């Protein structure tokens, strides 16, 4: 880490320490109270943010379940009707996804996938540290990433393809070692007959805290060409509010691992106050969105702004607390969501839900998010990742099905 805390004036949060949140750690009745308060606000964003507790602005498509239909205590008894919101009139209804193919790949706890320029999928397996390739619906082993020390939620996690892959052949991976979480890169080359081989990894960025849980792990190159890294607080909650610490952050790096130019604190940190960032994706206009696990309440979809503070551990969800950025979507109970992989296509954010065992679709409108709609609830088990494949189909990776598999959804747009 380099210089701490140098402010640039770019959307910097006020670092005031608020009193304890009514939402953080709240019991069911407190959450209901918070929802009712929010429902009475005329602010559009408040209505959208807490759409899950304010009633159904539009009926779900057949075979689907809207967020308002969730059976959480907060949602079920938040009876006061909300004021009419623009979300009902303007939010597009996600087209119902259709499973085109189920790929029985015999995977062991896959975590992420990327697609090579020739369309080959490369999938990471968390516990085995293996990289699997998928061509024509068949899986093969590319190799084992050395140095991985899997434990708990740690292991071989996120993958990102270099934007210059055609020239440098680099595949990036986020992994847990004996000492830390780190980002490495190695080459993937095609040999004779089209067989692929991987080179030895180089460490690009190290020192991200590790733990049995809250390891973060998502990495992705943004439209600006820089590498974004979602970290977890690794059970060191105090790190999340410290702009000089790596836990509980979204980082923004050059391809060589050095801090990207223009970062708000003059170091690798891009945003702070995160608990466990699990998904990163950009919308059509280049806005960054991120999914995040809540504790046992308040899973989040956040719009990420440079230098903004997303609250953890002081607040969770959307409490409208000065100095903290409200989530755009809050799932009051982690039973319904626990969102991991995130993909955005056609103005819709798709989130794979682990504990919720479903695919959430959230229509986005500029900086606001509409009512989440659920698909496949309980049909395929836990969903770890959602990835847009070449040609526009979405791939879903299951988690813990033993063996795990991939679902290919028909292109939606
Ligand atoms: Ca938050």
Boltz pocket constraint, residues with backbone or C-beta under 6 A from the ligand:
constraints:
  - pocket:
      binder: B
      contacts: [[A, 273], [A, 300], [A, 310], [A, 311], [A, 312], [A, 315], [A, 316], [A, 317], [A, 325], [A, 327]]
      max_distance: 6.0
